[in-house]
Amino acid sequence: MQVTINVPDNLPMERVQQVIHAIEMQLIKESALKIKKQRPIGLAKGILTVPDSFFEPLPDDLLNAFERFNEQEIKK
């Protein structure tokens, strides 16, 4: 998200930083409130079915691909 703030020329830099900090805290607070709202259980009941194969182990080649990706991320 990008925010543009018009700051008066005579406003001390310390005050500008305080305003920016307050805005950042407000955005974080609003974001956290959105995360806390949980969806009710069962919204897709009757619409979505999970096949039994979903719970079977992944094939070795696919599992290895995930593990290689994870190793690359750790090395960064």
N, CA, C and O atoms as a Tripos MOL2 file, in Angstrom:
@<TRIPOS>MOLECULE
protein
  304   303    76     0     0
PROTEIN
NO_CHARGES

@<TRIPOS>ATOM
      1 N           0.8490   -1.1730    0.0000 N.3       1 MET1
      2 CA          0.0000    0.0000    0.0000 C.3       1 MET1
      3 C           0.8870    1.2260    0.0000 C.2       1 MET1
      4 O           1.8900    1.2800    0.7110 O.2       1 MET1
      5 N           0.5200    2.1880   -0.7830 N.am      2 GLN2
      6 CA          1.2740    3.4370   -0.8390 C.3       2 GLN2
      7 C           0.3750    4.5550   -0.3390 C.2       2 GLN2
      8 O          -0.7870    4.6610   -0.7340 O.2       2 GLN2
      9 N           0.9280    5.3840    0.5340 N.am      3 VAL3
     10 CA          0.1810    6.4990    1.1110 C.3       3 VAL3
     11 C           0.9370    7.7840    0.8340 C.2       3 VAL3
     12 O           2.1530    7.8450    1.0160 O.2       3 VAL3
     13 N           0.2270    8.8060    0.3960 N.am      4 THR4
     14 CA          0.8360   10.1160    0.1720 C.3       4 THR4
     15 C           0.3890   11.0420    1.2830 C.2       4 THR4
     16 O          -0.8020   11.1530    1.5750 O.2       4 THR4
     17 N           1.3520   11.7060    1.8990 N.am      5 ILE5
     18 CA          1.0530   12.6300    3.0000 C.3       5 ILE5
     19 C           1.5770   14.0020    2.6030 C.2       5 ILE5
     20 O           2.7540   14.1540    2.2790 O.2       5 ILE5
     21 N           0.7110   14.9870    2.6300 N.am      6 ASN6
     22 CA          1.1300   16.3660    2.3810 C.3       6 ASN6
     23 C           1.5480   16.9880    3.7080 C.2       6 ASN6
     24 O           0.7370   17.1280    4.6240 O.2       6 ASN6
     25 N           2.8090   17.3540    3.7990 N.am      7 VAL7
     26 CA          3.3720   17.8690    5.0450 C.3       7 VAL7
     27 C           3.7170   19.3420    4.8700 C.2       7 VAL7
     28 O           4.3860   19.7110    3.9040 O.2       7 VAL7
     29 N           3.2680   20.1840    5.7930 N.am      8 PRO8
     30 CA          3.6460   21.6030    5.7210 C.3       8 PRO8
     31 C           5.1660   21.7700    5.8330 C.2       8 PRO8
     32 O           5.8230   21.0280    6.5630 O.2       8 PRO8
     33 N           5.7080   22.7300    5.1200 N.am      9 ASP9
     34 CA          7.1570   22.9590    5.1100 C.3       9 ASP9
     35 C           7.7130   23.3060    6.4940 C.2       9 ASP9
     36 O           8.8690   23.0090    6.7920 O.2       9 ASP9
     37 N           6.9010   23.9260    7.3250 N.am     10 ASN10
     38 CA          7.4010   24.3680    8.6300 C.3      10 ASN10
     39 C           7.2230   23.3270    9.7370 C.2      10 ASN10
     40 O           7.5130   23.6130   10.8990 O.2      10 ASN10
     41 N           6.7610   22.1490    9.4020 N.am     11 LEU11
     42 CA          6.5710   21.0990   10.4110 C.3      11 LEU11
     43 C           7.9180   20.4530   10.7200 C.2      11 LEU11
     44 O           8.6040   19.9930    9.8070 O.2      11 LEU11
     45 N           8.3070   20.4120   12.0020 N.am     12 PRO12
     46 CA          9.6000   19.8180   12.3610 C.3      12 PRO12
     47 C           9.6560   18.3350   11.9570 C.2      12 PRO12
     48 O           8.6460   17.6320   12.0020 O.2      12 PRO12
     49 N          10.8360   17.8800   11.5670 N.am     13 MET13
     50 CA         11.0190   16.4980   11.1170 C.3      13 MET13
     51 C          10.6040   15.5010   12.1950 C.2      13 MET13
     52 O          10.0640   14.4410   11.8800 O.2      13 MET13
     53 N          10.8470   15.8270   13.4460 N.am     14 GLU14
     54 CA         10.4610   14.9320   14.5420 C.3      14 GLU14
     55 C           8.9410   14.7130   14.5470 C.2      14 GLU14
     56 O           8.4660   13.6000   14.7700 O.2      14 GLU14
     57 N           8.2030   15.7710   14.3030 N.am     15 ARG15
     58 CA          6.7380   15.6700   14.2650 C.3      15 ARG15
     59 C           6.2750   14.8700   13.0490 C.2      15 ARG15
     60 O           5.3170   14.1010   13.1360 O.2      15 ARG15
     61 N           6.9520   15.0510   11.9170 N.am     16 VAL16
     62 CA          6.6330   14.2880   10.7060 C.3      16 VAL16
     63 C           6.8070   12.7990   10.9810 C.2      16 VAL16
     64 O           5.9600   11.9870   10.6070 O.2      16 VAL16
     65 N           7.9130   12.4470   11.6390 N.am     17 GLN17
     66 CA          8.1580   11.0500   11.9650 C.3      17 GLN17
     67 C           7.0970   10.5020   12.9170 C.2      17 GLN17
     68 O           6.6930    9.3460   12.7910 O.2      17 GLN17
     69 N           6.6440   11.3120   13.8610 N.am     18 GLN18
     70 CA          5.5870   10.8830   14.7790 C.3      18 GLN18
     71 C           4.2850   10.6100   14.0280 C.2      18 GLN18
     72 O           3.5950    9.6290   14.3080 O.2      18 GLN18
     73 N           3.9560   11.4740   13.0800 N.am     19 VAL19
     74 CA          2.7350   11.3020   12.2880 C.3      19 VAL19
     75 C           2.8330   10.0330   11.4470 C.2      19 VAL19
     76 O           1.8830    9.2530   11.3840 O.2      19 VAL19
     77 N           3.9730    9.8280   10.8070 N.am     20 ILE20
     78 CA          4.1680    8.6270    9.9880 C.3      20 ILE20
     79 C           4.0460    7.3800   10.8510 C.2      20 ILE20
     80 O           3.3990    6.4110   10.4570 O.2      20 ILE20
     81 N           4.6560    7.4000   12.0100 N.am     21 HIS21
     82 CA          4.5820    6.2600   12.9300 C.3      21 HIS21
     83 C           3.1250    5.9880   13.3330 C.2      21 HIS21
     84 O           2.6960    4.8350   13.3550 O.2      21 HIS21
     85 N           2.3750    7.0310   13.6470 N.am     22 ALA22
     86 CA          0.9760    6.8700   14.0440 C.3      22 ALA22
     87 C           0.1520    6.2570   12.9090 C.2      22 ALA22
     88 O          -0.7040    5.4030   13.1420 O.2      22 ALA22
     89 N           0.4160    6.7000   11.6930 N.am     23 ILE23
     90 CA         -0.3070    6.1480   10.5320 C.3      23 ILE23
     91 C           0.0530    4.6780   10.3420 C.2      23 ILE23
     92 O          -0.8260    3.8520   10.0950 O.2      23 ILE23
     93 N           1.3310    4.3480   10.4560 N.am     24 GLU24
     94 CA          1.7520    2.9530   10.3250 C.3      24 GLU24
     95 C           1.0880    2.0730   11.3830 C.2      24 GLU24
     96 O           0.6260    0.9730   11.0790 O.2      24 GLU24
     97 N           1.0430    2.5530   12.6080 N.am     25 MET25
     98 CA          0.4170    1.7820   13.6860 C.3      25 MET25
     99 C          -1.0750    1.5710   13.4100 C.2      25 MET25
    100 O          -1.6090    0.4920   13.6680 O.2      25 MET25
    101 N          -1.7400    2.5900   12.8920 N.am     26 GLN26
    102 CA         -3.1650    2.4780   12.5760 C.3      26 GLN26
    103 C          -3.3950    1.4510   11.4640 C.2      26 GLN26
    104 O          -4.3320    0.6550   11.5300 O.2      26 GLN26
    105 N          -2.5380    1.4730   10.4490 N.am     27 LEU27
    106 CA         -2.6650    0.5110    9.3560 C.3      27 LEU27
    107 C          -2.4320   -0.9180    9.8490 C.2      27 LEU27
    108 O          -3.1360   -1.8420    9.4410 O.2      27 LEU27
    109 N          -1.4560   -1.0920   10.7140 N.am     28 ILE28
    110 CA         -1.1860   -2.4110   11.2840 C.3      28 ILE28
    111 C          -2.3790   -2.8770   12.1160 C.2      28 ILE28
    112 O          -2.7840   -4.0370   12.0360 O.2      28 ILE28
    113 N          -2.9320   -1.9770   12.9070 N.am     29 LYS29
    114 CA         -4.0780   -2.3020   13.7600 C.3      29 LYS29
    115 C          -5.2780   -2.7230   12.9010 C.2      29 LYS29
    116 O          -5.9350   -3.7190   13.2030 O.2      29 LYS29
    117 N          -5.5610   -1.9720   11.8400 N.am     30 GLU30
    118 CA         -6.6800   -2.2990   10.9650 C.3      30 GLU30
    119 C          -6.4480   -3.6330   10.2640 C.2      30 GLU30
    120 O          -7.3780   -4.4210   10.0930 O.2      30 GLU30
    121 N          -5.2140   -3.8810    9.8620 N.am     31 SER31
    122 CA         -4.8790   -5.1370    9.2020 C.3      31 SER31
    123 C          -5.0800   -6.3110   10.1590 C.2      31 SER31
    124 O          -5.6060   -7.3530    9.7690 O.2      31 SER31
    125 N          -4.6610   -6.1390   11.4060 N.am     32 ALA32
    126 CA         -4.8140   -7.1970   12.4060 C.3      32 ALA32
    127 C          -6.2890   -7.4810   12.6710 C.2      32 ALA32
    128 O          -6.6630   -8.6360   12.8750 O.2      32 ALA32
    129 N          -7.1200   -6.4640   12.6730 N.am     33 LEU33
    130 CA         -8.5490   -6.6720   12.8980 C.3      33 LEU33
    131 C          -9.1560   -7.4980   11.7690 C.2      33 LEU33
    132 O         -10.0210   -8.3380   12.0150 O.2      33 LEU33
    133 N          -8.7180   -7.2720   10.5480 N.am     34 LYS34
    134 CA         -9.2240   -8.0340    9.4100 C.3      34 LYS34
    135 C          -8.8320   -9.4960    9.5370 C.2      34 LYS34
    136 O          -9.6180  -10.3850    9.2100 O.2      34 LYS34
    137 N          -7.6190   -9.7440   10.0100 N.am     35 ILE35
    138 CA         -7.1220  -11.1090   10.1580 C.3      35 ILE35
    139 C          -7.9060  -11.8470   11.2390 C.2      35 ILE35
    140 O          -8.1710  -13.0410   11.1000 O.2      35 ILE35
    141 N          -8.2760  -11.1580   12.3020 N.am     36 LYS36
    142 CA         -8.9520  -11.7950   13.4250 C.3      36 LYS36
    143 C         -10.3550  -12.2840   13.0820 C.2      36 LYS36
    144 O         -10.8670  -13.1970   13.7280 O.2      36 LYS36
    145 N         -10.9800  -11.6840   12.0730 N.am     37 LYS37
    146 CA        -12.3220  -12.0910   11.6900 C.3      37 LYS37
    147 C         -12.2370  -13.4530   11.0110 C.2      37 LYS37
    148 O         -11.7460  -13.5630    9.8870 O.2      37 LYS37
    149 N         -12.7110  -14.4750   11.6880 N.am     38 GLN38
    150 CA        -12.6490  -15.8130   11.1310 C.3      38 GLN38
    151 C         -13.9280  -16.1280   10.3710 C.2      38 GLN38
    152 O         -15.0210  -15.6960   10.7370 O.2      38 GLN38
    153 N         -13.7560  -16.8830    9.3160 N.am     39 ARG39
    154 CA        -14.9190  -17.3070    8.5490 C.3      39 ARG39
    155 C         -15.6280  -18.4170    9.3020 C.2      39 ARG39
    156 O         -14.9830  -19.2360    9.9570 O.2      39 ARG39
    157 N         -16.9340  -18.4500    9.2140 N.am     40 PRO40
    158 CA        -17.6720  -19.5210    9.8790 C.3      40 PRO40
    159 C         -17.3160  -20.8900    9.2940 C.2      40 PRO40
    160 O         -17.0540  -21.0110    8.0980 O.2      40 PRO40
    161 N         -17.3080  -21.8940   10.1280 N.am     41 ILE41
    162 CA        -17.0270  -23.2560    9.6920 C.3      41 ILE41
    163 C         -18.2090  -23.7590    8.8700 C.2      41 ILE41
    164 O         -19.3650  -23.5440    9.2340 O.2      41 ILE41
    165 N         -17.9150  -24.4220    7.7740 N.am     42 GLY42
    166 CA        -18.9670  -25.0410    6.9730 C.3      42 GLY42
    167 C         -19.5190  -24.1830    5.8570 C.2      42 GLY42
    168 O         -20.5790  -24.5040    5.3200 O.2      42 GLY42
    169 N         -18.8530  -23.1120    5.4870 N.am     43 LEU43
    170 CA        -19.3580  -22.2560    4.4110 C.3      43 LEU43
    171 C         -19.4960  -23.0020    3.0840 C.2      43 LEU43
    172 O         -20.4030  -22.7110    2.3030 O.2      43 LEU43
    173 N         -18.6150  -23.9510    2.8260 N.am     44 ALA44
    174 CA        -18.6420  -24.6760    1.5500 C.3      44 ALA44
    175 C         -19.2990  -26.0440    1.6880 C.2      44 ALA44
    176 O         -19.1570  -26.8900    0.8050 O.2      44 ALA44
    177 N         -20.0070  -26.2670    2.7710 N.am     45 LYS45
    178 CA        -20.6420  -27.5660    2.9920 C.3      45 LYS45
    179 C         -21.6130  -27.8640    1.8470 C.2      45 LYS45
    180 O         -22.4820  -27.0550    1.5230 O.2      45 LYS45
    181 N         -21.4460  -29.0260    1.2520 N.am     46 GLY46
    182 CA        -22.2920  -29.4210    0.1410 C.3      46 GLY46
    183 C         -21.8190  -28.8910   -1.2030 C.2      46 GLY46
    184 O         -22.2940  -29.3440   -2.2440 O.2      46 GLY46
    185 N         -20.8910  -27.9390   -1.2020 N.am     47 ILE47
    186 CA        -20.3790  -27.3620   -2.4420 C.3      47 ILE47
    187 C         -19.0360  -27.9940   -2.7860 C.2      47 ILE47
    188 O         -18.7460  -28.2740   -3.9490 O.2      47 ILE47
    189 N         -18.2310  -28.2120   -1.7710 N.am     48 LEU48
    190 CA        -16.8760  -28.7110   -1.9560 C.3      48 LEU48
    191 C         -16.7300  -30.0470   -1.2530 C.2      48 LEU48
    192 O         -17.1440  -30.2070   -0.1050 O.2      48 LEU48
    193 N         -16.1440  -30.9960   -1.9460 N.am     49 THR49
    194 CA        -15.8510  -32.2810   -1.3120 C.3      49 THR49
    195 C         -14.3590  -32.5500   -1.4560 C.2      49 THR49
    196 O         -13.7670  -32.2760   -2.5000 O.2      49 THR49
    197 N         -13.7700  -33.0780   -0.4210 N.am     50 VAL50
    198 CA        -12.3450  -33.4050   -0.4200 C.3      50 VAL50
    199 C         -12.2260  -34.9040   -0.6960 C.2      50 VAL50
    200 O         -12.7200  -35.7170    0.0850 O.2      50 VAL50
    201 N         -11.5790  -35.2720   -1.7930 N.am     51 PRO51
    202 CA        -11.4520  -36.6970   -2.1010 C.3      51 PRO51
    203 C         -10.5130  -37.3910   -1.1180 C.2      51 PRO51
    204 O          -9.6380  -36.7570   -0.5270 O.2      51 PRO51
    205 N         -10.7020  -38.6880   -0.9500 N.am     52 ASP52
    206 CA         -9.8480  -39.4540   -0.0390 C.3      52 ASP52
    207 C          -8.3810  -39.3850   -0.4530 C.2      52 ASP52
    208 O          -7.4990  -39.4620    0.4020 O.2      52 ASP52
    209 N          -8.1070  -39.2410   -1.7420 N.am     53 SER53
    210 CA         -6.7260  -39.1860   -2.2240 C.3      53 SER53
    211 C          -5.9830  -37.9550   -1.6940 C.2      53 SER53
    212 O          -4.7530  -37.9200   -1.7100 O.2      53 SER53
    213 N          -6.7200  -36.9540   -1.2290 N.am     54 PHE54
    214 CA         -6.1000  -35.7540   -0.6600 C.3      54 PHE54
    215 C          -5.2080  -36.1070    0.5250 C.2      54 PHE54
    216 O          -4.1870  -35.4590    0.7560 O.2      54 PHE54
    217 N          -5.5940  -37.1310    1.2700 N.am     55 PHE55
    218 CA         -4.8800  -37.4980    2.4940 C.3      55 PHE55
    219 C          -3.7630  -38.5210    2.2530 C.2      55 PHE55
    220 O          -3.0550  -38.9010    3.1840 O.2      55 PHE55
    221 N          -3.6120  -38.9580    1.0100 N.am     56 GLU56
    222 CA         -2.5430  -39.9010    0.7000 C.3      56 GLU56
    223 C          -1.2130  -39.1530    0.6080 C.2      56 GLU56
    224 O          -1.1940  -37.9630    0.2950 O.2      56 GLU56
    225 N          -0.0950  -39.8470    0.8810 N.am     57 PRO57
    226 CA          1.2170  -39.1870    0.7820 C.3      57 PRO57
    227 C           1.4730  -38.6780   -0.6320 C.2      57 PRO57
    228 O           0.9740  -39.2400   -1.6060 O.2      57 PRO57
    229 N           2.2520  -37.6120   -0.7300 N.am     58 LEU58
    230 CA          2.6110  -37.0660   -2.0330 C.3      58 LEU58
    231 C           3.5890  -38.0010   -2.7310 C.2      58 LEU58
    232 O           4.3760  -38.6820   -2.0730 O.2      58 LEU58
    233 N           3.5430  -38.0360   -4.0520 N.am     59 PRO59
    234 CA          4.5520  -38.8160   -4.7830 C.3      59 PRO59
    235 C           5.9520  -38.2680   -4.4810 C.2      59 PRO59
    236 O           6.1170  -37.0790   -4.2080 O.2      59 PRO59
    237 N           6.9440  -39.1410   -4.5340 N.am     60 ASP60
    238 CA          8.3120  -38.7410   -4.1730 C.3      60 ASP60
    239 C           8.8310  -37.5770   -5.0030 C.2      60 ASP60
    240 O           9.4830  -36.6840   -4.4620 O.2      60 ASP60
    241 N           8.5560  -37.5650   -6.3120 N.am     61 ASP61
    242 CA          9.0770  -36.4860   -7.1460 C.3      61 ASP61
    243 C           8.4900  -35.1310   -6.7520 C.2      61 ASP61
    244 O           9.1920  -34.1200   -6.7770 O.2      61 ASP61
    245 N           7.2190  -35.1060   -6.3910 N.am     62 LEU62
    246 CA          6.5960  -33.8530   -5.9670 C.3      62 LEU62
    247 C           7.1050  -33.4290   -4.5870 C.2      62 LEU62
    248 O           7.3770  -32.2520   -4.3510 O.2      62 LEU62
    249 N           7.2270  -34.3850   -3.6990 N.am     63 LEU63
    250 CA          7.7550  -34.0920   -2.3640 C.3      63 LEU63
    251 C           9.1850  -33.5590   -2.4480 C.2      63 LEU63
    252 O           9.5410  -32.6110   -1.7480 O.2      63 LEU63
    253 N           9.9990  -34.1690   -3.3040 N.am     64 ASN64
    254 CA         11.3830  -33.7090   -3.4900 C.3      64 ASN64
    255 C          11.4260  -32.2980   -4.0550 C.2      64 ASN64
    256 O          12.2930  -31.5070   -3.6840 O.2      64 ASN64
    257 N          10.4970  -31.9760   -4.9490 N.am     65 ALA65
    258 CA         10.4520  -30.6270   -5.5150 C.3      65 ALA65
    259 C          10.1880  -29.5970   -4.4200 C.2      65 ALA65
    260 O          10.8190  -28.5400   -4.3970 O.2      65 ALA65
    261 N           9.2650  -29.8980   -3.5190 N.am     66 PHE66
    262 CA          8.9870  -28.9830   -2.4080 C.3      66 PHE66
    263 C          10.2020  -28.8390   -1.5010 C.2      66 PHE66
    264 O          10.5270  -27.7360   -1.0600 O.2      66 PHE66
    265 N          10.8710  -29.9550   -1.2230 N.am     67 GLU67
    266 CA         12.0270  -29.9080   -0.3300 C.3      67 GLU67
    267 C          13.1760  -29.1150   -0.9550 C.2      67 GLU67
    268 O          13.8650  -28.3770   -0.2510 O.2      67 GLU67
    269 N          13.3920  -29.2550   -2.2540 N.am     68 ARG68
    270 CA         14.4460  -28.4730   -2.9200 C.3      68 ARG68
    271 C          14.1140  -26.9950   -2.8760 C.2      68 ARG68
    272 O          14.9930  -26.1650   -2.6410 O.2      68 ARG68
    273 N          12.8490  -26.6600   -3.1000 N.am     69 PHE69
    274 CA         12.4300  -25.2620   -3.0460 C.3      69 PHE69
    275 C          12.6900  -24.7070   -1.6470 C.2      69 PHE69
    276 O          13.2060  -23.5980   -1.5080 O.2      69 PHE69
    277 N          12.3400  -25.4600   -0.6240 N.am     70 ASN70
    278 CA         12.5270  -25.0200    0.7560 C.3      70 ASN70
    279 C          14.0140  -24.8160    1.0630 C.2      70 ASN70
    280 O          14.3810  -23.8520    1.7350 O.2      70 ASN70
    281 N          14.8590  -25.7120    0.5780 N.am     71 GLU71
    282 CA         16.3080  -25.5720    0.8040 C.3      71 GLU71
    283 C          16.8360  -24.3070    0.1390 C.2      71 GLU71
    284 O          17.6880  -23.6240    0.7060 O.2      71 GLU71
    285 N          16.3460  -23.9860   -1.0470 N.am     72 GLN72
    286 CA         16.7780  -22.7700   -1.7410 C.3      72 GLN72
    287 C          16.3590  -21.5370   -0.9820 C.2      72 GLN72
    288 O          17.1160  -20.5690   -0.9120 O.2      72 GLN72
    289 N          15.1700  -21.5480   -0.4110 N.am     73 GLU73
    290 CA         14.6840  -20.4050    0.3620 C.3      73 GLU73
    291 C          15.5290  -20.2150    1.6270 C.2      73 GLU73
    292 O          15.8140  -19.0830    2.0180 O.2      73 GLU73
    293 N          15.9230  -21.3040    2.2550 N.am     74 ILE74
    294 CA         16.7120  -21.2130    3.4850 C.3      74 ILE74
    295 C          18.0920  -20.6250    3.1860 C.2      74 ILE74
    296 O          18.6260  -19.8680    3.9970 O.2      74 ILE74
    297 N          18.6810  -20.9650    2.0250 N.am     75 LYS75
    298 CA         20.0160  -20.4890    1.6670 C.3      75 LYS75
    299 C          20.0490  -19.0040    1.3810 C.2      75 LYS75
    300 O          21.1140  -18.3910    1.4560 O.2      75 LYS75
    301 N          18.9090  -18.4030    1.0530 N.am     76 LYS76
    302 CA         18.8790  -16.9670    0.7090 C.3      76 LYS76
    303 C          19.1840  -16.0900    1.8880 C.2      76 LYS76
    304 O          19.1970  -14.8660    1.7600 O.2      76 LYS76
@<TRIPOS>BOND
     1     1     2 1
     2     2     3 1
     3     3     4 2
     4     3     5 am
     5     5     6 1
     6     6     7 1
     7     7     8 2
     8     7     9 am
     9     9    10 1
    10    10    11 1
    11    11    12 2
    12    11    13 am
    13    13    14 1
    14    14    15 1
    15    15    16 2
    16    15    17 am
    17    17    18 1
    18    18    19 1
    19    19    20 2
    20    19    21 am
    21    21    22 1
    22    22    23 1
    23    23    24 2
    24    23    25 am
    25    25    26 1
    26    26    27 1
    27    27    28 2
    28    27    29 am
    29    29    30 1
    30    30    31 1
    31    31    32 2
    32    31    33 am
    33    33    34 1
    34    34    35 1
    35    35    36 2
    36    35    37 am
    37    37    38 1
    38    38    39 1
    39    39    40 2
    40    39    41 am
    41    41    42 1
    42    42    43 1
    43    43    44 2
    44    43    45 am
    45    45    46 1
    46    46    47 1
    47    47    48 2
    48    47    49 am
    49    49    50 1
    50    50    51 1
    51    51    52 2
    52    51    53 am
    53    53    54 1
    54    54    55 1
    55    55    56 2
    56    55    57 am
    57    57    58 1
    58    58    59 1
    59    59    60 2
    60    59    61 am
    61    61    62 1
    62    62    63 1
    63    63    64 2
    64    63    65 am
    65    65    66 1
    66    66    67 1
    67    67    68 2
    68    67    69 am
    69    69    70 1
    70    70    71 1
    71    71    72 2
    72    71    73 am
    73    73    74 1
    74    74    75 1
    75    75    76 2
    76    75    77 am
    77    77    78 1
    78    78    79 1
    79    79    80 2
    80    79    81 am
    81    81    82 1
    82    82    83 1
    83    83    84 2
    84    83    85 am
    85    85    86 1
    86    86    87 1
    87    87    88 2
    88    87    89 am
    89    89    90 1
    90    90    91 1
    91    91    92 2
    92    91    93 am
    93    93    94 1
    94    94    95 1
    95    95    96 2
    96    95    97 am
    97    97    98 1
    98    98    99 1
    99    99   100 2
   100    99   101 am
   101   101   102 1
   102   102   103 1
   103   103   104 2
   104   103   105 am
   105   105   106 1
   106   106   107 1
   107   107   108 2
   108   107   109 am
   109   109   110 1
   110   110   111 1
   111   111   112 2
   112   111   113 am
   113   113   114 1
   114   114   115 1
   115   115   116 2
   116   115   117 am
   117   117   118 1
   118   118   119 1
   119   119   120 2
   120   119   121 am
   121   121   122 1
   122   122   123 1
   123   123   124 2
   124   123   125 am
   125   125   126 1
   126   126   127 1
   127   127   128 2
   128   127   129 am
   129   129   130 1
   130   130   131 1
   131   131   132 2
   132   131   133 am
   133   133   134 1
   134   134   135 1
   135   135   136 2
   136   135   137 am
   137   137   138 1
   138   138   139 1
   139   139   140 2
   140   139   141 am
   141   141   142 1
   142   142   143 1
   143   143   144 2
   144   143   145 am
   145   145   146 1
   146   146   147 1
   147   147   148 2
   148   147   149 am
   149   149   150 1
   150   150   151 1
   151   151   152 2
   152   151   153 am
   153   153   154 1
   154   154   155 1
   155   155   156 2
   156   155   157 am
   157   157   158 1
   158   158   159 1
   159   159   160 2
   160   159   161 am
   161   161   162 1
   162   162   163 1
   163   163   164 2
   164   163   165 am
   165   165   166 1
   166   166   167 1
   167   167   168 2
   168   167   169 am
   169   169   170 1
   170   170   171 1
   171   171   172 2
   172   171   173 am
   173   173   174 1
   174   174   175 1
   175   175   176 2
   176   175   177 am
   177   177   178 1
   178   178   179 1
   179   179   180 2
   180   179   181 am
   181   181   182 1
   182   182   183 1
   183   183   184 2
   184   183   185 am
   185   185   186 1
   186   186   187 1
   187   187   188 2
   188   187   189 am
   189   189   190 1
   190   190   191 1
   191   191   192 2
   192   191   193 am
   193   193   194 1
   194   194   195 1
   195   195   196 2
   196   195   197 am
   197   197   198 1
   198   198   199 1
   199   199   200 2
   200   199   201 am
   201   201   202 1
   202   202   203 1
   203   203   204 2
   204   203   205 am
   205   205   206 1
   206   206   207 1
   207   207   208 2
   208   207   209 am
   209   209   210 1
   210   210   211 1
   211   211   212 2
   212   211   213 am
   213   213   214 1
   214   214   215 1
   215   215   216 2
   216   215   217 am
   217   217   218 1
   218   218   219 1
   219   219   220 2
   220   219   221 am
   221   221   222 1
   222   222   223 1
   223   223   224 2
   224   223   225 am
   225   225   226 1
   226   226   227 1
   227   227   228 2
   228   227   229 am
   229   229   230 1
   230   230   231 1
   231   231   232 2
   232   231   233 am
   233   233   234 1
   234   234   235 1
   235   235   236 2
   236   235   237 am
   237   237   238 1
   238   238   239 1
   239   239   240 2
   240   239   241 am
   241   241   242 1
   242   242   243 1
   243   243   244 2
   244   243   245 am
   245   245   246 1
   246   246   247 1
   247   247   248 2
   248   247   249 am
   249   249   250 1
   250   250   251 1
   251   251   252 2
   252   251   253 am
   253   253   254 1
   254   254   255 1
   255   255   256 2
   256   255   257 am
   257   257   258 1
   258   258   259 1
   259   259   260 2
   260   259   261 am
   261   261   262 1
   262   262   263 1
   263   263   264 2
   264   263   265 am
   265   265   266 1
   266   266   267 1
   267   267   268 2
   268   267   269 am
   269   269   270 1
   270   270   271 1
   271   271   272 2
   272   271   273 am
   273   273   274 1
   274   274   275 1
   275   275   276 2
   276   275   277 am
   277   277   278 1
   278   278   279 1
   279   279   280 2
   280   279   281 am
   281   281   282 1
   282   282   283 1
   283   283   284 2
   284   283   285 am
   285   285   286 1
   286   286   287 1
   287   287   288 2
   288   287   289 am
   289   289   290 1
   290   290   291 1
   291   291   292 2
   292   291   293 am
   293   293   294 1
   294   294   295 1
   295   295   296 2
   296   295   297 am
   297   297   298 1
   298   298   299 1
   299   299   300 2
   300   299   301 am
   301   301   302 1
   302   302   303 1
   303   303   304 2
@<TRIPOS>SUBSTRUCTURE
     1 MET1         2 RESIDUE 1 A MET
     2 GLN2         6 RESIDUE 1 A GLN
     3 VAL3        10 RESIDUE 1 A VAL
     4 THR4        14 RESIDUE 1 A THR
     5 ILE5        18 RESIDUE 1 A ILE
     6 ASN6        22 RESIDUE 1 A ASN
     7 VAL7        26 RESIDUE 1 A VAL
     8 PRO8        30 RESIDUE 1 A PRO
     9 ASP9        34 RESIDUE 1 A ASP
    10 ASN10       38 RESIDUE 1 A ASN
    11 LEU11       42 RESIDUE 1 A LEU
    12 PRO12       46 RESIDUE 1 A PRO
    13 MET13       50 RESIDUE 1 A MET
    14 GLU14       54 RESIDUE 1 A GLU
    15 ARG15       58 RESIDUE 1 A ARG
    16 VAL16       62 RESIDUE 1 A VAL
    17 GLN17       66 RESIDUE 1 A GLN
    18 GLN18       70 RESIDUE 1 A GLN
    19 VAL19       74 RESIDUE 1 A VAL
    20 ILE20       78 RESIDUE 1 A ILE
    21 HIS21       82 RESIDUE 1 A HIS
    22 ALA22       86 RESIDUE 1 A ALA
    23 ILE23       90 RESIDUE 1 A ILE
    24 GLU24       94 RESIDUE 1 A GLU
    25 MET25       98 RESIDUE 1 A MET
    26 GLN26      102 RESIDUE 1 A GLN
    27 LEU27      106 RESIDUE 1 A LEU
    28 ILE28      110 RESIDUE 1 A ILE
    29 LYS29      114 RESIDUE 1 A LYS
    30 GLU30      118 RESIDUE 1 A GLU
    31 SER31      122 RESIDUE 1 A SER
    32 ALA32      126 RESIDUE 1 A ALA
    33 LEU33      130 RESIDUE 1 A LEU
    34 LYS34      134 RESIDUE 1 A LYS
    35 ILE35      138 RESIDUE 1 A ILE
    36 LYS36      142 RESIDUE 1 A LYS
    37 LYS37      146 RESIDUE 1 A LYS
    38 GLN38      150 RESIDUE 1 A GLN
    39 ARG39      154 RESIDUE 1 A ARG
    40 PRO40      158 RESIDUE 1 A PRO
    41 ILE41      162 RESIDUE 1 A ILE
    42 GLY42      166 RESIDUE 1 A GLY
    43 LEU43      170 RESIDUE 1 A LEU
    44 ALA44      174 RESIDUE 1 A ALA
    45 LYS45      178 RESIDUE 1 A LYS
    46 GLY46      182 RESIDUE 1 A GLY
    47 ILE47      186 RESIDUE 1 A ILE
    48 LEU48      190 RESIDUE 1 A LEU
    49 THR49      194 RESIDUE 1 A THR
    50 VAL50      198 RESIDUE 1 A VAL
    51 PRO51      202 RESIDUE 1 A PRO
    52 ASP52      206 RESIDUE 1 A ASP
    53 SER53      210 RESIDUE 1 A SER
    54 PHE54      214 RESIDUE 1 A PHE
    55 PHE55      218 RESIDUE 1 A PHE
    56 GLU56      222 RESIDUE 1 A GLU
    57 PRO57      226 RESIDUE 1 A PRO
    58 LEU58      230 RESIDUE 1 A LEU
    59 PRO59      234 RESIDUE 1 A PRO
    60 ASP60      238 RESIDUE 1 A ASP
    61 ASP61      242 RESIDUE 1 A ASP
    62 LEU62      246 RESIDUE 1 A LEU
    63 LEU63      250 RESIDUE 1 A LEU
    64 ASN64      254 RESIDUE 1 A ASN
    65 ALA65      258 RESIDUE 1 A ALA
    66 PHE66      262 RESIDUE 1 A PHE
    67 GLU67      266 RESIDUE 1 A GLU
    68 ARG68      270 RESIDUE 1 A ARG
    69 PHE69      274 RESIDUE 1 A PHE
    70 ASN70      278 RESIDUE 1 A ASN
    71 GLU71      282 RESIDUE 1 A GLU
    72 GLN72      286 RESIDUE 1 A GLN
    73 GLU73      290 RESIDUE 1 A GLU
    74 ILE74      294 RESIDUE 1 A ILE
    75 LYS75      298 RESIDUE 1 A LYS
    76 LYS76      302 RESIDUE 1 A LYS
